[in-house]
Amino acid sequence: MYKKKIAFLTATRADYGKLKSLILETQKLKNIKTYVLVAGMHNLNFFGNTIKEIKKDKIKNLVKLETQEDHSEKPSEVFAKTTEVFNNHFKNCDYDLVIIHGDRIEPLSVAITCNLNGIKVAHIEGGELSGNIDDSIRHAITKLSHIHFVTNKKAKNRIIQMGESRKSIFIVGSPDIDLLKSKKLPSLKSALKRYNIPFLNYGLAILHPLTAISNKEQKTKAKIFFDVLKKSKLNYIVIKPNNDFGNEFILNEIKLIKQKNFKIFPSVRFEYFLTFLKFSNFIVGNSSSGIMEAPYYGIPCINIGDRQKNRNKNSNQKDVNYNKYQLTNTINYFSGKKKRYKRKLFFGDGNCKNKFLKLIKDKNFWNIKTQKYFVERKLYRNEIFR
Protein backbone atom coordinates (compact mmCIF):
# COMPACT_ATOMS: atom_id res chain seq x y z
CA MET A 1 0.00 0.00 0.00
CA TYR A 2 1.38 3.41 -1.01
CA LYS A 3 2.08 5.70 1.89
CA LYS A 4 1.44 9.42 1.51
CA LYS A 5 4.59 11.44 2.14
CA ILE A 6 4.16 14.62 4.15
CA ALA A 7 7.01 17.02 4.95
CA PHE A 8 6.79 19.71 7.62
CA LEU A 9 9.09 22.72 7.38
CA THR A 10 10.45 24.31 10.54
CA ALA A 11 12.95 27.18 10.43
CA THR A 12 12.47 28.95 13.79
CA ARG A 13 11.93 28.11 17.45
CA ALA A 14 8.46 29.66 17.21
CA ASP A 15 7.11 27.67 14.28
CA TYR A 16 8.41 24.38 15.71
CA GLY A 17 6.54 25.06 18.94
CA LYS A 18 3.36 25.46 16.92
CA LEU A 19 3.93 22.49 14.61
CA LYS A 20 5.21 20.00 17.16
CA SER A 21 1.86 18.48 18.17
CA LEU A 22 0.84 18.04 14.52
CA ILE A 23 4.18 16.43 13.64
CA LEU A 24 4.10 13.97 16.51
CA GLU A 25 0.51 12.92 15.84
CA THR A 26 1.04 12.57 12.09
CA GLN A 27 4.05 10.34 12.70
CA LYS A 28 1.75 7.84 14.44
CA LEU A 29 -0.34 7.28 11.30
CA LYS A 30 0.40 4.02 9.49
CA ASN A 31 -0.52 5.17 5.99
CA ILE A 32 1.54 8.38 6.08
CA LYS A 33 5.31 8.78 6.18
CA THR A 34 6.31 12.04 7.85
CA TYR A 35 9.46 14.06 7.27
CA VAL A 36 10.62 17.19 9.10
CA LEU A 37 12.76 19.66 7.16
CA VAL A 38 14.90 21.64 9.60
CA ALA A 39 16.36 24.90 8.29
CA GLY A 40 17.09 28.53 9.17
CA MET A 41 17.72 29.59 12.76
CA HIS A 42 17.60 26.01 14.08
CA ASN A 43 21.04 25.25 12.67
CA LEU A 44 22.89 28.31 14.02
CA ASN A 45 24.77 28.29 17.32
CA PHE A 46 24.05 32.01 17.67
CA PHE A 47 20.33 31.26 18.09
CA GLY A 48 20.86 28.33 20.43
CA ASN A 49 21.29 25.55 17.82
CA THR A 50 17.69 24.58 18.51
CA ILE A 51 17.79 21.54 16.25
CA LYS A 52 18.99 19.84 19.44
CA GLU A 53 15.58 20.50 21.02
CA ILE A 54 13.84 18.92 18.02
CA LYS A 55 16.02 15.81 18.28
CA LYS A 56 15.04 15.43 21.95
CA ASP A 57 11.45 14.92 20.81
CA LYS A 58 12.55 11.81 18.88
CA ILE A 59 11.25 13.16 15.60
CA LYS A 60 11.54 10.61 12.79
CA ASN A 61 12.96 11.31 9.34
CA LEU A 62 14.68 14.54 10.31
CA VAL A 63 16.26 16.30 7.34
CA LYS A 64 18.78 19.04 8.17
CA LEU A 65 19.10 21.68 5.46
CA GLU A 66 21.75 24.39 5.84
CA THR A 67 20.16 27.59 4.55
CA GLN A 68 21.99 30.22 6.57
CA GLU A 69 25.68 30.48 7.35
CA ASP A 70 25.68 33.41 9.73
CA HIS A 71 23.19 35.34 11.85
CA SER A 72 24.22 38.63 10.25
CA GLU A 73 23.18 37.69 6.70
CA LYS A 74 20.57 39.94 5.10
CA PRO A 75 17.07 38.47 4.57
CA SER A 76 17.49 38.70 0.79
CA GLU A 77 20.69 36.64 1.03
CA VAL A 78 19.00 34.07 3.26
CA PHE A 79 16.05 33.90 0.87
CA ALA A 80 18.31 33.29 -2.13
CA LYS A 81 20.27 30.52 -0.45
CA THR A 82 17.12 28.92 1.01
CA THR A 83 15.55 28.82 -2.44
CA GLU A 84 18.64 27.17 -3.92
CA VAL A 85 18.94 24.59 -1.13
CA PHE A 86 15.28 23.59 -1.20
CA ASN A 87 15.11 23.53 -4.98
CA ASN A 88 17.94 20.99 -4.99
CA HIS A 89 16.23 19.03 -2.22
CA PHE A 90 12.84 18.86 -3.93
CA LYS A 91 14.40 17.64 -7.19
CA ASN A 92 15.13 14.35 -5.49
CA CYS A 93 11.95 13.99 -3.42
CA ASP A 94 8.41 12.90 -4.15
CA TYR A 95 6.47 14.49 -1.29
CA ASP A 96 2.69 14.44 -1.66
CA LEU A 97 2.36 17.50 0.59
CA VAL A 98 4.67 20.05 2.19
CA ILE A 99 3.27 21.85 5.24
CA ILE A 100 4.55 25.33 6.08
CA HIS A 101 3.65 27.84 8.74
CA GLY A 102 3.36 31.57 9.13
CA ASP A 103 5.11 34.50 7.51
CA ARG A 104 8.85 33.97 7.40
CA ILE A 105 11.15 34.02 4.37
CA GLU A 106 11.84 30.26 4.63
CA PRO A 107 8.20 29.20 4.09
CA LEU A 108 7.94 31.76 1.28
CA SER A 109 10.98 30.23 -0.40
CA VAL A 110 9.65 26.71 0.10
CA ALA A 111 6.21 27.67 -1.26
CA ILE A 112 7.83 29.00 -4.44
CA THR A 113 10.13 26.01 -4.96
CA CYS A 114 7.32 23.54 -4.26
CA ASN A 115 5.13 25.18 -6.87
CA LEU A 116 7.89 25.10 -9.46
CA ASN A 117 8.49 21.42 -8.71
CA GLY A 118 4.81 20.45 -8.79
CA ILE A 119 4.49 19.74 -5.06
CA LYS A 120 1.29 20.52 -3.15
CA VAL A 121 1.61 23.09 -0.34
CA ALA A 122 -0.49 23.50 2.82
CA HIS A 123 -0.16 26.76 4.78
CA ILE A 124 -0.93 27.08 8.50
CA GLU A 125 -2.11 30.42 9.98
CA GLY A 126 -2.59 32.29 6.73
CA GLY A 127 -5.11 35.13 6.53
CA GLU A 128 -3.80 36.80 9.69
CA LEU A 129 -2.85 40.47 9.93
CA SER A 130 0.05 42.06 11.80
CA GLY A 131 1.77 45.34 11.03
CA ASN A 132 5.10 44.54 9.51
CA ILE A 133 6.45 43.22 6.19
CA ASP A 134 5.23 39.88 7.56
CA ASP A 135 1.78 40.73 6.17
CA SER A 136 3.05 40.89 2.60
CA ILE A 137 5.06 37.68 2.98
CA ARG A 138 2.16 35.86 4.63
CA HIS A 139 -0.30 36.85 1.89
CA ALA A 140 2.22 35.88 -0.80
CA ILE A 141 2.52 32.43 0.80
CA THR A 142 -1.27 32.16 0.79
CA LYS A 143 -1.38 32.71 -2.97
CA LEU A 144 1.31 30.07 -3.43
CA SER A 145 -0.47 27.50 -1.24
CA HIS A 146 -3.07 24.97 -2.32
CA ILE A 147 -4.52 24.22 1.12
CA HIS A 148 -5.12 26.62 4.00
CA PHE A 149 -5.37 25.69 7.67
CA VAL A 150 -6.60 28.87 9.39
CA THR A 151 -7.26 29.82 13.00
CA ASN A 152 -10.58 31.66 12.73
CA LYS A 153 -13.43 32.88 10.49
CA LYS A 154 -11.86 36.31 9.92
CA ALA A 155 -8.73 34.70 8.51
CA LYS A 156 -10.84 32.44 6.29
CA ASN A 157 -12.76 35.43 4.92
CA ARG A 158 -9.55 37.29 4.09
CA ILE A 159 -8.26 34.29 2.14
CA ILE A 160 -11.54 34.12 0.25
CA GLN A 161 -11.03 37.82 -0.59
CA MET A 162 -7.69 36.82 -2.12
CA GLY A 163 -9.47 34.63 -4.66
CA GLU A 164 -8.89 31.27 -2.97
CA SER A 165 -11.48 28.48 -3.17
CA ARG A 166 -13.61 27.98 -0.06
CA LYS A 167 -13.15 24.23 -0.52
CA SER A 168 -9.43 24.57 0.18
CA ILE A 169 -9.78 26.53 3.46
CA PHE A 170 -10.21 24.73 6.79
CA ILE A 171 -10.68 26.36 10.21
CA VAL A 172 -8.66 24.29 12.68
CA GLY A 173 -7.41 26.90 15.17
CA SER A 174 -3.80 27.52 16.08
CA PRO A 175 -1.84 24.34 16.94
CA ASP A 176 -0.04 26.02 19.82
CA ILE A 177 -3.35 26.29 21.71
CA ASP A 178 -3.19 22.49 22.02
CA LEU A 179 0.02 22.92 24.01
CA LEU A 180 -1.37 25.85 26.01
CA LYS A 181 -4.17 23.55 27.21
CA SER A 182 -1.86 20.66 27.99
CA LYS A 183 -1.65 19.40 31.55
CA LYS A 184 1.84 18.10 30.79
CA LEU A 185 3.56 21.49 30.71
CA PRO A 186 6.58 21.74 33.03
CA SER A 187 5.96 23.09 36.51
CA LEU A 188 7.23 26.58 37.28
CA LYS A 189 9.68 25.07 39.76
CA SER A 190 11.22 22.76 37.14
CA ALA A 191 11.31 25.54 34.52
CA LEU A 192 13.10 27.94 36.89
CA LYS A 193 15.58 25.20 37.81
CA ARG A 194 16.27 24.19 34.19
CA TYR A 195 17.11 27.78 33.19
CA ASN A 196 18.74 28.75 36.49
CA ILE A 197 16.31 31.60 37.21
CA PRO A 198 16.42 32.79 40.86
CA PHE A 199 13.17 34.81 41.03
CA LEU A 200 9.46 33.96 41.12
CA ASN A 201 8.01 37.34 40.12
CA TYR A 202 9.04 38.53 36.68
CA GLY A 203 8.02 39.97 33.33
CA LEU A 204 8.74 38.33 29.98
CA ALA A 205 10.46 40.62 27.48
CA ILE A 206 10.78 39.94 23.74
CA LEU A 207 11.65 42.66 21.23
CA HIS A 208 11.96 41.96 17.50
CA PRO A 209 13.25 44.39 14.85
CA LEU A 210 11.00 46.25 12.45
CA THR A 211 11.84 45.76 8.80
CA ALA A 212 10.63 49.07 7.36
CA ILE A 213 12.57 51.60 9.44
CA SER A 214 16.08 53.05 9.30
CA ASN A 215 19.02 51.70 11.28
CA LYS A 216 19.05 54.89 13.34
CA GLU A 217 15.41 54.41 14.28
CA GLN A 218 15.97 50.72 15.11
CA LYS A 219 18.79 51.70 17.45
CA THR A 220 16.75 54.47 19.11
CA LYS A 221 13.71 52.25 19.71
CA ALA A 222 15.81 49.41 21.13
CA LYS A 223 17.58 51.80 23.51
CA ILE A 224 14.30 53.27 24.77
CA PHE A 225 12.84 49.81 25.38
CA PHE A 226 15.74 48.41 27.37
CA ASP A 227 16.47 51.66 29.23
CA VAL A 228 12.92 51.57 30.61
CA LEU A 229 13.23 47.90 31.59
CA LYS A 230 16.54 48.48 33.39
CA LYS A 231 15.27 51.53 35.27
CA SER A 232 12.12 49.71 36.42
CA LYS A 233 14.34 47.42 38.57
CA LEU A 234 11.87 44.56 38.07
CA ASN A 235 12.88 40.99 37.28
CA TYR A 236 12.86 40.03 33.60
CA ILE A 237 13.26 36.91 31.50
CA VAL A 238 14.54 38.24 28.17
CA ILE A 239 14.49 36.14 25.01
CA LYS A 240 16.69 37.38 22.18
CA PRO A 241 15.11 38.48 18.87
CA ASN A 242 14.65 36.40 15.74
CA ASN A 243 16.92 36.61 12.69
CA ASP A 244 15.17 39.57 11.02
CA PHE A 245 17.39 42.27 9.56
CA GLY A 246 18.08 44.91 12.22
CA ASN A 247 18.32 42.52 15.16
CA GLU A 248 21.92 43.60 15.82
CA PHE A 249 20.69 46.87 17.36
CA ILE A 250 18.54 44.97 19.82
CA LEU A 251 21.34 42.49 20.54
CA ASN A 252 23.77 45.37 21.18
CA GLU A 253 21.42 46.81 23.81
CA ILE A 254 21.02 43.39 25.41
CA LYS A 255 24.82 43.09 25.68
CA LEU A 256 24.84 46.23 27.82
CA ILE A 257 22.58 44.65 30.45
CA LYS A 258 24.67 43.71 33.50
CA GLN A 259 21.94 43.66 36.16
CA LYS A 260 21.26 40.45 38.10
CA ASN A 261 17.50 40.93 37.81
CA PHE A 262 17.74 40.02 34.10
CA LYS A 263 18.03 36.47 32.77
CA ILE A 264 18.75 36.43 29.02
CA PHE A 265 18.39 33.49 26.64
CA PRO A 266 18.91 33.03 22.89
CA SER A 267 15.95 30.64 22.92
CA VAL A 268 13.70 28.75 25.34
CA ARG A 269 12.08 25.38 24.62
CA PHE A 270 8.44 26.13 23.75
CA GLU A 271 6.84 24.14 26.59
CA TYR A 272 9.03 25.94 29.10
CA PHE A 273 8.31 29.27 27.44
CA LEU A 274 4.58 28.63 27.93
CA THR A 275 5.17 27.89 31.62
CA PHE A 276 7.13 31.12 32.01
CA LEU A 277 4.34 32.97 30.21
CA LYS A 278 1.61 31.37 32.33
CA PHE A 279 3.18 32.47 35.62
CA SER A 280 4.54 35.86 34.52
CA ASN A 281 3.29 39.24 35.72
CA PHE A 282 3.13 40.43 32.12
CA ILE A 283 4.75 40.07 28.70
CA VAL A 284 6.27 43.21 27.18
CA GLY A 285 7.63 43.86 23.68
CA ASN A 286 6.30 43.23 20.19
CA SER A 287 6.11 39.45 19.93
CA SER A 288 2.99 37.76 18.57
CA SER A 289 3.05 35.63 21.73
CA GLY A 290 1.50 38.58 23.56
CA ILE A 291 -1.37 38.60 21.07
CA MET A 292 -1.91 34.89 20.42
CA GLU A 293 -0.76 32.94 23.50
CA ALA A 294 -1.01 35.41 26.37
CA PRO A 295 -4.83 35.90 26.06
CA TYR A 296 -5.36 32.18 26.65
CA TYR A 297 -3.83 32.55 30.12
CA GLY A 298 -5.25 36.03 30.65
CA ILE A 299 -1.72 37.44 30.96
CA PRO A 300 -1.33 41.23 30.51
CA CYS A 301 0.42 42.12 27.26
CA ILE A 302 2.26 45.43 26.91
CA ASN A 303 2.47 45.66 23.14
CA ILE A 304 4.93 48.29 21.91
CA GLY A 305 4.97 49.87 18.47
CA ASP A 306 3.41 48.79 15.18
CA ARG A 307 4.79 45.27 14.61
CA GLN A 308 1.47 43.72 15.70
CA LYS A 309 -0.65 46.74 14.80
CA ASN A 310 -3.37 44.93 12.84
CA ARG A 311 -3.65 41.81 14.96
CA ASN A 312 -6.87 40.96 16.76
CA LYS A 313 -7.26 43.21 19.83
CA ASN A 314 -7.80 41.58 23.22
CA SER A 315 -8.75 42.94 26.63
CA ASN A 316 -5.37 41.87 28.05
CA GLN A 317 -3.52 44.04 25.54
CA LYS A 318 -2.24 47.53 26.29
CA ASP A 319 -0.74 49.26 23.24
CA VAL A 320 2.05 51.76 23.83
CA ASN A 321 4.48 53.76 21.72
CA TYR A 322 8.26 53.94 22.05
CA ASN A 323 7.78 56.60 24.69
CA LYS A 324 9.69 56.24 27.96
CA TYR A 325 7.00 57.86 30.08
CA GLN A 326 4.14 55.83 28.61
CA LEU A 327 6.02 52.53 28.71
CA THR A 328 7.21 53.13 32.29
CA ASN A 329 3.71 53.90 33.55
CA THR A 330 2.25 50.81 31.90
CA ILE A 331 4.95 48.54 33.34
CA ASN A 332 4.42 50.05 36.78
CA TYR A 333 0.69 49.37 36.50
CA PHE A 334 1.33 45.63 36.11
CA SER A 335 4.39 45.38 38.37
CA GLY A 336 2.61 44.63 41.62
CA LYS A 337 -0.01 41.97 42.20
CA LYS A 338 -0.46 39.57 39.28
CA LYS A 339 -3.42 40.74 37.22
CA ARG A 340 -5.37 38.27 35.10
CA TYR A 341 -7.94 38.86 32.36
CA LYS A 342 -10.77 36.68 31.14
CA ARG A 343 -9.49 33.85 28.94
CA LYS A 344 -9.83 34.54 25.19
CA LEU A 345 -10.19 31.71 22.63
CA PHE A 346 -10.07 33.71 19.38
CA PHE A 347 -7.32 31.50 17.88
CA GLY A 348 -8.93 28.14 18.62
CA ASP A 349 -10.20 25.84 21.34
CA GLY A 350 -7.16 23.57 21.67
CA ASN A 351 -8.44 20.83 19.37
CA CYS A 352 -6.31 21.68 16.33
CA LYS A 353 -4.43 18.40 16.03
CA ASN A 354 -7.64 16.33 16.02
CA LYS A 355 -9.22 18.54 13.34
CA PHE A 356 -6.00 18.37 11.34
CA LEU A 357 -5.76 14.57 11.59
CA LYS A 358 -9.39 14.13 10.57
CA LEU A 359 -8.73 16.13 7.42
CA ILE A 360 -5.57 14.36 6.30
CA LYS A 361 -7.26 10.99 6.85
CA ASP A 362 -10.08 12.01 4.51
CA LYS A 363 -9.67 10.79 0.91
CA ASN A 364 -11.38 13.94 -0.41
CA PHE A 365 -8.67 16.08 1.18
CA TRP A 366 -6.08 14.54 -1.14
CA ASN A 367 -8.21 15.35 -4.18
CA ILE A 368 -7.43 19.07 -3.86
CA LYS A 369 -5.42 19.81 -6.98
CA THR A 370 -2.16 21.68 -7.49
CA GLN A 371 -3.64 23.64 -10.41
CA LYS A 372 -5.26 26.72 -8.88
CA TYR A 373 -7.70 29.21 -10.33
CA PHE A 374 -8.67 32.64 -9.04
CA VAL A 375 -12.19 32.55 -7.61
CA GLU A 376 -14.08 35.77 -8.26
CA ARG A 377 -15.84 37.16 -5.22
CA LYS A 378 -19.16 38.92 -5.61
CA LEU A 379 -18.77 42.59 -4.73
CA TYR A 380 -21.41 44.38 -2.73
CA ARG A 381 -22.70 47.68 -4.10
CA ASN A 382 -20.76 49.83 -1.61
CA GLU A 383 -17.49 48.12 -2.62
CA ILE A 384 -17.75 48.99 -6.31
CA PHE A 385 -15.87 52.11 -7.38
CA ARG A 386 -18.00 54.35 -9.60
Disulfide bonds with the S-S distance in Angstrom:
none
